[in-house]
Amino acid sequence: MAVLGAFIGNCLQDVISGVVWYDSLLSDDGKWATGLAVVRIVADTVAAELRRPAPSPSVTLQRVLAGVCREIPGIDQSSEP
């Protein structure tokens, strides 16, 4: 898995306050599939969903430029052994 970017704030039209991250996974048939994970707090519960295919990252990047969404700095490491 490769994480393409993680963001917090008002990063999508329907995510006013939450964390979103774009990733790319190698499927069983050897093709890369891009997805988007969305996590937000609803009442006192963590709500998470996975969106495949992912919407274009350009929407989120425009919101970063507008100052309503911030990119979370990445850590250069692998989760593979």
PDB file of N, CA, C and O in Angstrom:
ATOM      1  N   MET A   1       0.849  -1.178   0.000  1.00  0.00           N
ATOM      2  CA  MET A   1       0.000   0.000   0.000  1.00  0.00           C
ATOM      3  C   MET A   1       0.888   1.233   0.000  1.00  0.00           C
ATOM      4  O   MET A   1       1.909   1.278   0.686  1.00  0.00           O
ATOM      5  N   ALA A   2       0.490   2.228  -0.774  1.00  0.00           N
ATOM      6  CA  ALA A   2       1.169   3.513  -0.791  1.00  0.00           C
ATOM      7  C   ALA A   2       0.151   4.584  -0.424  1.00  0.00           C
ATOM      8  O   ALA A   2      -0.889   4.704  -1.073  1.00  0.00           O
ATOM      9  N   VAL A   3       0.444   5.355   0.605  1.00  0.00           N
ATOM     10  CA  VAL A   3      -0.440   6.457   0.979  1.00  0.00           C
ATOM     11  C   VAL A   3      -0.028   7.664   0.157  1.00  0.00           C
ATOM     12  O   VAL A   3       1.133   8.073   0.171  1.00  0.00           O
ATOM     13  N   LEU A   4      -0.978   8.225  -0.551  1.00  0.00           N
ATOM     14  CA  LEU A   4      -0.690   9.349  -1.430  1.00  0.00           C
ATOM     15  C   LEU A   4      -0.805  10.687  -0.723  1.00  0.00           C
ATOM     16  O   LEU A   4      -0.259  11.680  -1.204  1.00  0.00           O
ATOM     17  N   GLY A   5      -1.490  10.741   0.391  1.00  0.00           N
ATOM     18  CA  GLY A   5      -1.614  11.976   1.138  1.00  0.00           C
ATOM     19  C   GLY A   5      -2.709  11.879   2.172  1.00  0.00           C
ATOM     20  O   GLY A   5      -3.754  11.273   1.936  1.00  0.00           O
ATOM     21  N   ALA A   6      -2.459  12.490   3.338  1.00  0.00           N
ATOM     22  CA  ALA A   6      -3.454  12.522   4.407  1.00  0.00           C
ATOM     23  C   ALA A   6      -3.724  13.975   4.762  1.00  0.00           C
ATOM     24  O   ALA A   6      -2.813  14.803   4.792  1.00  0.00           O
ATOM     25  N   PHE A   7      -5.004  14.276   5.032  1.00  0.00           N
ATOM     26  CA  PHE A   7      -5.425  15.659   5.232  1.00  0.00           C
ATOM     27  C   PHE A   7      -6.439  15.730   6.373  1.00  0.00           C
ATOM     28  O   PHE A   7      -7.144  14.760   6.652  1.00  0.00           O
ATOM     29  N   ILE A   8      -6.504  16.893   7.029  1.00  0.00           N
ATOM     30  CA  ILE A   8      -7.452  17.095   8.112  1.00  0.00           C
ATOM     31  C   ILE A   8      -8.146  18.440   7.929  1.00  0.00           C
ATOM     32  O   ILE A   8      -7.532  19.424   7.514  1.00  0.00           O
ATOM     33  N   GLY A   9      -9.433  18.461   8.247  1.00  0.00           N
ATOM     34  CA  GLY A   9     -10.211  19.701   8.157  1.00  0.00           C
ATOM     35  C   GLY A   9     -11.394  19.547   7.217  1.00  0.00           C
ATOM     36  O   GLY A   9     -11.977  18.470   7.092  1.00  0.00           O
ATOM     37  N   ASN A  10     -11.734  20.645   6.560  1.00  0.00           N
ATOM     38  CA  ASN A  10     -12.825  20.690   5.590  1.00  0.00           C
ATOM     39  C   ASN A  10     -12.235  20.332   4.224  1.00  0.00           C
ATOM     40  O   ASN A  10     -11.982  21.208   3.396  1.00  0.00           O
ATOM     41  N   CYS A  11     -12.020  19.027   4.001  1.00  0.00           N
ATOM     42  CA  CYS A  11     -11.218  18.570   2.870  1.00  0.00           C
ATOM     43  C   CYS A  11     -12.017  18.052   1.682  1.00  0.00           C
ATOM     44  O   CYS A  11     -11.463  17.859   0.600  1.00  0.00           O
ATOM     45  N   LEU A  12     -13.309  17.826   1.871  1.00  0.00           N
ATOM     46  CA  LEU A  12     -14.200  17.407   0.789  1.00  0.00           C
ATOM     47  C   LEU A  12     -15.528  18.124   0.974  1.00  0.00           C
ATOM     48  O   LEU A  12     -15.817  18.623   2.061  1.00  0.00           O
ATOM     49  N   GLN A  13     -16.325  18.177  -0.063  1.00  0.00           N
ATOM     50  CA  GLN A  13     -17.609  18.866   0.020  1.00  0.00           C
ATOM     51  C   GLN A  13     -18.482  18.300   1.133  1.00  0.00           C
ATOM     52  O   GLN A  13     -19.190  19.050   1.805  1.00  0.00           O
ATOM     53  N   ASP A  14     -18.438  16.986   1.335  1.00  0.00           N
ATOM     54  CA  ASP A  14     -19.290  16.370   2.351  1.00  0.00           C
ATOM     55  C   ASP A  14     -18.535  16.004   3.631  1.00  0.00           C
ATOM     56  O   ASP A  14     -19.080  15.311   4.490  1.00  0.00           O
ATOM     57  N   VAL A  15     -17.292  16.458   3.766  1.00  0.00           N
ATOM     58  CA  VAL A  15     -16.507  16.220   4.987  1.00  0.00           C
ATOM     59  C   VAL A  15     -16.076  17.573   5.536  1.00  0.00           C
ATOM     60  O   VAL A  15     -15.012  18.087   5.190  1.00  0.00           O
ATOM     61  N   ILE A  16     -16.918  18.143   6.397  1.00  0.00           N
ATOM     62  CA  ILE A  16     -16.654  19.468   6.951  1.00  0.00           C
ATOM     63  C   ILE A  16     -15.518  19.418   7.962  1.00  0.00           C
ATOM     64  O   ILE A  16     -14.683  20.322   8.008  1.00  0.00           O
ATOM     65  N   SER A  17     -15.484  18.373   8.763  1.00  0.00           N
ATOM     66  CA  SER A  17     -14.437  18.220   9.775  1.00  0.00           C
ATOM     67  C   SER A  17     -14.095  16.738   9.882  1.00  0.00           C
ATOM     68  O   SER A  17     -14.896  15.941  10.371  1.00  0.00           O
ATOM     69  N   GLY A  18     -12.917  16.382   9.428  1.00  0.00           N
ATOM     70  CA  GLY A  18     -12.523  14.983   9.476  1.00  0.00           C
ATOM     71  C   GLY A  18     -11.132  14.790   8.917  1.00  0.00           C
ATOM     72  O   GLY A  18     -10.435  15.749   8.586  1.00  0.00           O
ATOM     73  N   VAL A  19     -10.742  13.533   8.819  1.00  0.00           N
ATOM     74  CA  VAL A  19      -9.452  13.154   8.265  1.00  0.00           C
ATOM     75  C   VAL A  19      -9.727  12.328   7.020  1.00  0.00           C
ATOM     76  O   VAL A  19     -10.557  11.419   7.034  1.00  0.00           O
ATOM     77  N   VAL A  20      -9.023  12.652   5.945  1.00  0.00           N
ATOM     78  CA  VAL A  20      -9.134  11.880   4.713  1.00  0.00           C
ATOM     79  C   VAL A  20      -7.728  11.500   4.258  1.00  0.00           C
ATOM     80  O   VAL A  20      -6.783  12.273   4.419  1.00  0.00           O
ATOM     81  N   TRP A  21      -7.600  10.309   3.692  1.00  0.00           N
ATOM     82  CA  TRP A  21      -6.327   9.973   3.082  1.00  0.00           C
ATOM     83  C   TRP A  21      -6.536   9.141   1.840  1.00  0.00           C
ATOM     84  O   TRP A  21      -7.362   8.230   1.784  1.00  0.00           O
ATOM     85  N   TYR A  22      -5.739   9.504   0.840  1.00  0.00           N
ATOM     86  CA  TYR A  22      -5.757   8.835  -0.457  1.00  0.00           C
ATOM     87  C   TYR A  22      -4.685   7.758  -0.432  1.00  0.00           C
ATOM     88  O   TYR A  22      -3.572   7.999   0.036  1.00  0.00           O
ATOM     89  N   ASP A  23      -5.011   6.577  -0.931  1.00  0.00           N
ATOM     90  CA  ASP A  23      -4.027   5.511  -0.981  1.00  0.00           C
ATOM     91  C   ASP A  23      -4.157   4.737  -2.280  1.00  0.00           C
ATOM     92  O   ASP A  23      -5.109   4.918  -3.040  1.00  0.00           O
ATOM     93  N   SER A  24      -3.201   3.890  -2.515  1.00  0.00           N
ATOM     94  CA  SER A  24      -3.197   3.060  -3.705  1.00  0.00           C
ATOM     95  C   SER A  24      -2.833   1.644  -3.274  1.00  0.00           C
ATOM     96  O   SER A  24      -1.826   1.433  -2.599  1.00  0.00           O
ATOM     97  N   LEU A  25      -3.651   0.681  -3.664  1.00  0.00           N
ATOM     98  CA  LEU A  25      -3.444  -0.711  -3.284  1.00  0.00           C
ATOM     99  C   LEU A  25      -3.278  -1.576  -4.526  1.00  0.00           C
ATOM    100  O   LEU A  25      -3.919  -1.348  -5.552  1.00  0.00           O
ATOM    101  N   LEU A  26      -2.413  -2.562  -4.415  1.00  0.00           N
ATOM    102  CA  LEU A  26      -2.232  -3.519  -5.501  1.00  0.00           C
ATOM    103  C   LEU A  26      -3.279  -4.613  -5.340  1.00  0.00           C
ATOM    104  O   LEU A  26      -3.296  -5.318  -4.330  1.00  0.00           O
ATOM    105  N   SER A  27      -4.150  -4.756  -6.330  1.00  0.00           N
ATOM    106  CA  SER A  27      -5.235  -5.728  -6.242  1.00  0.00           C
ATOM    107  C   SER A  27      -4.731  -7.126  -6.597  1.00  0.00           C
ATOM    108  O   SER A  27      -3.595  -7.293  -7.042  1.00  0.00           O
ATOM    109  N   ASP A  28      -5.585  -8.122  -6.397  1.00  0.00           N
ATOM    110  CA  ASP A  28      -5.226  -9.504  -6.685  1.00  0.00           C
ATOM    111  C   ASP A  28      -4.886  -9.738  -8.154  1.00  0.00           C
ATOM    112  O   ASP A  28      -4.117 -10.642  -8.482  1.00  0.00           O
ATOM    113  N   ASP A  29      -5.462  -8.922  -9.036  1.00  0.00           N
ATOM    114  CA  ASP A  29      -5.184  -9.096 -10.461  1.00  0.00           C
ATOM    115  C   ASP A  29      -3.959  -8.296 -10.931  1.00  0.00           C
ATOM    116  O   ASP A  29      -3.695  -8.211 -12.130  1.00  0.00           O
ATOM    117  N   GLY A  30      -3.210  -7.706  -9.976  1.00  0.00           N
ATOM    118  CA  GLY A  30      -1.976  -7.003 -10.309  1.00  0.00           C
ATOM    119  C   GLY A  30      -2.140  -5.569 -10.754  1.00  0.00           C
ATOM    120  O   GLY A  30      -1.183  -4.952 -11.222  1.00  0.00           O
ATOM    121  N   LYS A  31      -3.348  -5.023 -10.615  1.00  0.00           N
ATOM    122  CA  LYS A  31      -3.592  -3.633 -11.001  1.00  0.00           C
ATOM    123  C   LYS A  31      -3.678  -2.759  -9.756  1.00  0.00           C
ATOM    124  O   LYS A  31      -4.114  -3.205  -8.695  1.00  0.00           O
ATOM    125  N   TRP A  32      -3.254  -1.506  -9.904  1.00  0.00           N
ATOM    126  CA  TRP A  32      -3.340  -0.554  -8.792  1.00  0.00           C
ATOM    127  C   TRP A  32      -4.740   0.043  -8.733  1.00  0.00           C
ATOM    128  O   TRP A  32      -5.306   0.426  -9.757  1.00  0.00           O
ATOM    129  N   ALA A  33      -5.289   0.117  -7.531  1.00  0.00           N
ATOM    130  CA  ALA A  33      -6.615   0.709  -7.308  1.00  0.00           C
ATOM    131  C   ALA A  33      -6.460   1.838  -6.295  1.00  0.00           C
ATOM    132  O   ALA A  33      -5.905   1.638  -5.214  1.00  0.00           O
ATOM    133  N   THR A  34      -6.944   3.008  -6.640  1.00  0.00           N
ATOM    134  CA  THR A  34      -6.863   4.157  -5.743  1.00  0.00           C
ATOM    135  C   THR A  34      -8.130   4.241  -4.914  1.00  0.00           C
ATOM    136  O   THR A  34      -9.232   4.009  -5.411  1.00  0.00           O
ATOM    137  N   GLY A  35      -7.960   4.575  -3.649  1.00  0.00           N
ATOM    138  CA  GLY A  35      -9.106   4.694  -2.753  1.00  0.00           C
ATOM    139  C   GLY A  35      -8.961   5.897  -1.832  1.00  0.00           C
ATOM    140  O   GLY A  35      -7.916   6.547  -1.786  1.00  0.00           O
ATOM    141  N   LEU A  36     -10.004   6.167  -1.121  1.00  0.00           N
ATOM    142  CA  LEU A  36     -10.028   7.280  -0.169  1.00  0.00           C
ATOM    143  C   LEU A  36     -10.650   6.777   1.121  1.00  0.00           C
ATOM    144  O   LEU A  36     -11.762   6.248   1.118  1.00  0.00           O
ATOM    145  N   ALA A  37      -9.935   6.943   2.219  1.00  0.00           N
ATOM    146  CA  ALA A  37     -10.477   6.629   3.538  1.00  0.00           C
ATOM    147  C   ALA A  37     -10.916   7.935   4.191  1.00  0.00           C
ATOM    148  O   ALA A  37     -10.200   8.935   4.140  1.00  0.00           O
ATOM    149  N   VAL A  38     -12.096   7.918   4.803  1.00  0.00           N
ATOM    150  CA  VAL A  38     -12.646   9.102   5.471  1.00  0.00           C
ATOM    151  C   VAL A  38     -12.967   8.715   6.905  1.00  0.00           C
ATOM    152  O   VAL A  38     -13.652   7.722   7.148  1.00  0.00           O
ATOM    153  N   VAL A  39     -12.469   9.505   7.861  1.00  0.00           N
ATOM    154  CA  VAL A  39     -12.742   9.263   9.275  1.00  0.00           C
ATOM    155  C   VAL A  39     -13.226  10.569   9.883  1.00  0.00           C
ATOM    156  O   VAL A  39     -12.626  11.624   9.677  1.00  0.00           O
ATOM    157  N   ARG A  40     -14.318  10.487  10.636  1.00  0.00           N
ATOM    158  CA  ARG A  40     -14.844  11.664  11.333  1.00  0.00           C
ATOM    159  C   ARG A  40     -15.541  11.220  12.619  1.00  0.00           C
ATOM    160  O   ARG A  40     -15.876  10.048  12.791  1.00  0.00           O
ATOM    161  N   ILE A  41     -15.746  12.169  13.499  1.00  0.00           N
ATOM    162  CA  ILE A  41     -16.442  11.897  14.751  1.00  0.00           C
ATOM    163  C   ILE A  41     -17.905  12.259  14.560  1.00  0.00           C
ATOM    164  O   ILE A  41     -18.226  13.374  14.147  1.00  0.00           O
ATOM    165  N   VAL A  42     -18.796  11.316  14.862  1.00  0.00           N
ATOM    166  CA  VAL A  42     -20.240  11.533  14.798  1.00  0.00           C
ATOM    167  C   VAL A  42     -20.779  11.226  16.188  1.00  0.00           C
ATOM    168  O   VAL A  42     -20.727  10.088  16.655  1.00  0.00           O
ATOM    169  N   ALA A  43     -21.305  12.277  16.850  1.00  0.00           N
ATOM    170  CA  ALA A  43     -21.707  12.173  18.261  1.00  0.00           C
ATOM    171  C   ALA A  43     -20.470  11.765  19.046  1.00  0.00           C
ATOM    172  O   ALA A  43     -19.503  12.526  19.083  1.00  0.00           O
ATOM    173  N   ASP A  44     -20.463  10.612  19.666  1.00  0.00           N
ATOM    174  CA  ASP A  44     -19.290  10.170  20.414  1.00  0.00           C
ATOM    175  C   ASP A  44     -18.670   8.915  19.798  1.00  0.00           C
ATOM    176  O   ASP A  44     -18.039   8.116  20.490  1.00  0.00           O
ATOM    177  N   THR A  45     -18.861   8.756  18.492  1.00  0.00           N
ATOM    178  CA  THR A  45     -18.400   7.553  17.804  1.00  0.00           C
ATOM    179  C   THR A  45     -17.513   7.928  16.618  1.00  0.00           C
ATOM    180  O   THR A  45     -17.764   8.915  15.927  1.00  0.00           O
ATOM    181  N   VAL A  46     -16.479   7.130  16.394  1.00  0.00           N
ATOM    182  CA  VAL A  46     -15.635   7.305  15.210  1.00  0.00           C
ATOM    183  C   VAL A  46     -16.332   6.624  14.033  1.00  0.00           C
ATOM    184  O   VAL A  46     -16.623   5.429  14.079  1.00  0.00           O
ATOM    185  N   ALA A  47     -16.590   7.385  12.995  1.00  0.00           N
ATOM    186  CA  ALA A  47     -17.222   6.851  11.782  1.00  0.00           C
ATOM    187  C   ALA A  47     -16.167   6.814  10.679  1.00  0.00           C
ATOM    188  O   ALA A  47     -15.522   7.823  10.395  1.00  0.00           O
ATOM    189  N   ALA A  48     -15.996   5.650  10.062  1.00  0.00           N
ATOM    190  CA  ALA A  48     -15.003   5.491   9.003  1.00  0.00           C
ATOM    191  C   ALA A  48     -15.658   4.867   7.782  1.00  0.00           C
ATOM    192  O   ALA A  48     -16.563   4.040   7.892  1.00  0.00           O
ATOM    193  N   GLU A  49     -15.183   5.281   6.626  1.00  0.00           N
ATOM    194  CA  GLU A  49     -15.669   4.687   5.382  1.00  0.00           C
ATOM    195  C   GLU A  49     -14.546   4.671   4.358  1.00  0.00           C
ATOM    196  O   GLU A  49     -13.615   5.474   4.427  1.00  0.00           O
ATOM    197  N   LEU A  50     -14.645   3.760   3.421  1.00  0.00           N
ATOM    198  CA  LEU A  50     -13.690   3.648   2.339  1.00  0.00           C
ATOM    199  C   LEU A  50     -14.422   3.905   1.029  1.00  0.00           C
ATOM    200  O   LEU A  50     -15.461   3.301   0.761  1.00  0.00           O
ATOM    201  N   ARG A  51     -13.882   4.792   0.228  1.00  0.00           N
ATOM    202  CA  ARG A  51     -14.503   5.125  -1.060  1.00  0.00           C
ATOM    203  C   ARG A  51     -13.604   4.657  -2.189  1.00  0.00           C
ATOM    204  O   ARG A  51     -12.468   5.108  -2.329  1.00  0.00           O
ATOM    205  N   ARG A  52     -14.134   3.742  -2.991  1.00  0.00           N
ATOM    206  CA  ARG A  52     -13.412   3.239  -4.158  1.00  0.00           C
ATOM    207  C   ARG A  52     -14.353   3.225  -5.334  1.00  0.00           C
ATOM    208  O   ARG A  52     -15.422   2.625  -5.226  1.00  0.00           O
ATOM    209  N   PRO A  53     -14.038   3.832  -6.426  1.00  0.00           N
ATOM    210  CA  PRO A  53     -12.814   4.573  -6.671  1.00  0.00           C
ATOM    211  C   PRO A  53     -12.830   5.908  -5.918  1.00  0.00           C
ATOM    212  O   PRO A  53     -13.887   6.437  -5.572  1.00  0.00           O
ATOM    213  N   ALA A  54     -11.659   6.416  -5.685  1.00  0.00           N
ATOM    214  CA  ALA A  54     -11.527   7.673  -4.939  1.00  0.00           C
ATOM    215  C   ALA A  54     -11.885   8.854  -5.828  1.00  0.00           C
ATOM    216  O   ALA A  54     -11.648   8.824  -7.035  1.00  0.00           O
ATOM    217  N   PRO A  55     -12.463   9.904  -5.225  1.00  0.00           N
ATOM    218  CA  PRO A  55     -12.635  11.136  -5.994  1.00  0.00           C
ATOM    219  C   PRO A  55     -11.264  11.738  -6.299  1.00  0.00           C
ATOM    220  O   PRO A  55     -10.264  11.347  -5.696  1.00  0.00           O
ATOM    221  N   SER A  56     -11.219  12.652  -7.202  1.00  0.00           N
ATOM    222  CA  SER A  56      -9.953  13.276  -7.574  1.00  0.00           C
ATOM    223  C   SER A  56      -9.340  14.024  -6.385  1.00  0.00           C
ATOM    224  O   SER A  56     -10.046  14.762  -5.698  1.00  0.00           O
ATOM    225  N   PRO A  57      -8.045  13.846  -6.134  1.00  0.00           N
ATOM    226  CA  PRO A  57      -7.378  14.597  -5.062  1.00  0.00           C
ATOM    227  C   PRO A  57      -7.367  16.107  -5.305  1.00  0.00           C
ATOM    228  O   PRO A  57      -7.092  16.878  -4.385  1.00  0.00           O
ATOM    229  N   SER A  58      -7.663  16.537  -6.534  1.00  0.00           N
ATOM    230  CA  SER A  58      -7.623  17.979  -6.836  1.00  0.00           C
ATOM    231  C   SER A  58      -8.613  18.767  -5.990  1.00  0.00           C
ATOM    232  O   SER A  58      -8.348  19.922  -5.655  1.00  0.00           O
ATOM    233  N   VAL A  59      -9.752  18.165  -5.636  1.00  0.00           N
ATOM    234  CA  VAL A  59     -10.734  18.854  -4.787  1.00  0.00           C
ATOM    235  C   VAL A  59     -10.113  19.155  -3.426  1.00  0.00           C
ATOM    236  O   VAL A  59     -10.228  20.268  -2.914  1.00  0.00           O
ATOM    237  N   THR A  60      -9.462  18.163  -2.854  1.00  0.00           N
ATOM    238  CA  THR A  60      -8.822  18.347  -1.549  1.00  0.00           C
ATOM    239  C   THR A  60      -7.681  19.352  -1.647  1.00  0.00           C
ATOM    240  O   THR A  60      -7.534  20.207  -0.773  1.00  0.00           O
ATOM    241  N   LEU A  61      -6.870  19.260  -2.705  1.00  0.00           N
ATOM    242  CA  LEU A  61      -5.744  20.184  -2.848  1.00  0.00           C
ATOM    243  C   LEU A  61      -6.213  21.627  -3.015  1.00  0.00           C
ATOM    244  O   LEU A  61      -5.542  22.544  -2.541  1.00  0.00           O
ATOM    245  N   GLN A  62      -7.345  21.850  -3.676  1.00  0.00           N
ATOM    246  CA  GLN A  62      -7.899  23.198  -3.790  1.00  0.00           C
ATOM    247  C   GLN A  62      -8.295  23.725  -2.409  1.00  0.00           C
ATOM    248  O   GLN A  62      -8.135  24.912  -2.125  1.00  0.00           O
ATOM    249  N   ARG A  63      -8.810  22.843  -1.556  1.00  0.00           N
ATOM    250  CA  ARG A  63      -9.205  23.252  -0.203  1.00  0.00           C
ATOM    251  C   ARG A  63      -7.980  23.540   0.666  1.00  0.00           C
ATOM    252  O   ARG A  63      -8.040  24.383   1.561  1.00  0.00           O
ATOM    253  N   VAL A  64      -6.869  22.841   0.406  1.00  0.00           N
ATOM    254  CA  VAL A  64      -5.620  23.148   1.107  1.00  0.00           C
ATOM    255  C   VAL A  64      -5.188  24.568   0.741  1.00  0.00           C
ATOM    256  O   VAL A  64      -4.825  25.354   1.617  1.00  0.00           O
ATOM    257  N   LEU A  65      -5.226  24.894  -0.546  1.00  0.00           N
ATOM    258  CA  LEU A  65      -4.844  26.239  -0.999  1.00  0.00           C
ATOM    259  C   LEU A  65      -5.759  27.312  -0.422  1.00  0.00           C
ATOM    260  O   LEU A  65      -5.324  28.439  -0.185  1.00  0.00           O
ATOM    261  N   ALA A  66      -7.029  26.965  -0.195  1.00  0.00           N
ATOM    262  CA  ALA A  66      -7.989  27.915   0.371  1.00  0.00           C
ATOM    263  C   ALA A  66      -7.808  28.070   1.885  1.00  0.00           C
ATOM    264  O   ALA A  66      -8.384  28.977   2.486  1.00  0.00           O
ATOM    265  N   GLY A  67      -7.012  27.191   2.502  1.00  0.00           N
ATOM    266  CA  GLY A  67      -6.746  27.303   3.931  1.00  0.00           C
ATOM    267  C   GLY A  67      -7.770  26.636   4.834  1.00  0.00           C
ATOM    268  O   GLY A  67      -7.748  26.858   6.045  1.00  0.00           O
ATOM    269  N   VAL A  68      -8.671  25.822   4.281  1.00  0.00           N
ATOM    270  CA  VAL A  68      -9.698  25.171   5.103  1.00  0.00           C
ATOM    271  C   VAL A  68      -9.374  23.700   5.369  1.00  0.00           C
ATOM    272  O   VAL A  68     -10.097  23.022   6.098  1.00  0.00           O
ATOM    273  N   CYS A  69      -8.294  23.217   4.778  1.00  0.00           N
ATOM    274  CA  CYS A  69      -7.859  21.833   4.919  1.00  0.00           C
ATOM    275  C   CYS A  69      -6.332  21.863   5.015  1.00  0.00           C
ATOM    276  O   CYS A  69      -5.675  22.649   4.333  1.00  0.00           O
ATOM    277  N   ARG A  70      -5.776  21.000   5.871  1.00  0.00           N
ATOM    278  CA  ARG A  70      -4.318  20.973   6.027  1.00  0.00           C
ATOM    279  C   ARG A  70      -3.788  19.574   5.739  1.00  0.00           C
ATOM    280  O   ARG A  70      -4.410  18.575   6.100  1.00  0.00           O
ATOM    281  N   GLU A  71      -2.626  19.516   5.080  1.00  0.00           N
ATOM    282  CA  GLU A  71      -1.990  18.221   4.852  1.00  0.00           C
ATOM    283  C   GLU A  71      -1.271  17.790   6.118  1.00  0.00           C
ATOM    284  O   GLU A  71      -0.612  18.595   6.775  1.00  0.00           O
ATOM    285  N   ILE A  72      -1.402  16.515   6.454  1.00  0.00           N
ATOM    286  CA  ILE A  72      -0.707  15.945   7.600  1.00  0.00           C
ATOM    287  C   ILE A  72       0.650  15.454   7.098  1.00  0.00           C
ATOM    288  O   ILE A  72       0.711  14.641   6.175  1.00  0.00           O
ATOM    289  N   PRO A  73       1.746  15.945   7.701  1.00  0.00           N
ATOM    290  CA  PRO A  73       3.068  15.518   7.235  1.00  0.00           C
ATOM    291  C   PRO A  73       3.221  14.001   7.336  1.00  0.00           C
ATOM    292  O   PRO A  73       2.806  13.389   8.320  1.00  0.00           O
ATOM    293  N   GLY A  74       3.812  13.414   6.322  1.00  0.00           N
ATOM    294  CA  GLY A  74       3.997  11.967   6.294  1.00  0.00           C
ATOM    295  C   GLY A  74       5.250  11.526   7.020  1.00  0.00           C
ATOM    296  O   GLY A  74       6.118  12.331   7.358  1.00  0.00           O
ATOM    297  N   ILE A  75       5.320  10.226   7.249  1.00  0.00           N
ATOM    298  CA  ILE A  75       6.485   9.574   7.831  1.00  0.00           C
ATOM    299  C   ILE A  75       6.984   8.585   6.792  1.00  0.00           C
ATOM    300  O   ILE A  75       6.206   7.769   6.297  1.00  0.00           O
ATOM    301  N   ASP A  76       8.252   8.640   6.456  1.00  0.00           N
ATOM    302  CA  ASP A  76       8.797   7.758   5.439  1.00  0.00           C
ATOM    303  C   ASP A  76       9.135   6.405   6.059  1.00  0.00           C
ATOM    304  O   ASP A  76      10.233   6.189   6.571  1.00  0.00           O
ATOM    305  N   GLN A  77       8.159   5.502   5.997  1.00  0.00           N
ATOM    306  CA  GLN A  77       8.385   4.152   6.525  1.00  0.00           C
ATOM    307  C   GLN A  77       7.477   3.176   5.796  1.00  0.00           C
ATOM    308  O   GLN A  77       6.514   3.575   5.140  1.00  0.00           O
ATOM    309  N   SER A  78       7.791   1.911   5.916  1.00  0.00           N
ATOM    310  CA  SER A  78       7.010   0.858   5.282  1.00  0.00           C
ATOM    311  C   SER A  78       6.316   0.031   6.347  1.00  0.00           C
ATOM    312  O   SER A  78       6.844  -0.146   7.444  1.00  0.00           O
ATOM    313  N   SER A  79       5.146  -0.469   6.030  1.00  0.00           N
ATOM    314  CA  SER A  79       4.447  -1.369   6.949  1.00  0.00           C
ATOM    315  C   SER A  79       4.740  -2.821   6.603  1.00  0.00           C
ATOM    316  O   SER A  79       4.243  -3.738   7.257  1.00  0.00           O
ATOM    317  N   GLU A  80       5.552  -3.021   5.568  1.00  0.00           N
ATOM    318  CA  GLU A  80       5.902  -4.374   5.138  1.00  0.00           C
ATOM    319  C   GLU A  80       7.101  -4.872   5.946  1.00  0.00           C
ATOM    320  O   GLU A  80       7.952  -4.075   6.341  1.00  0.00           O
ATOM    321  N   PRO A  81       7.175  -6.165   6.193  1.00  0.00           N
ATOM    322  CA  PRO A  81       8.331  -6.711   6.929  1.00  0.00           C
ATOM    323  C   PRO A  81       9.600  -6.664   6.117  1.00  0.00           C
ATOM    324  O   PRO A  81      10.654  -7.084   6.594  1.00  0.00           O
TER     325      PRO A  81
END
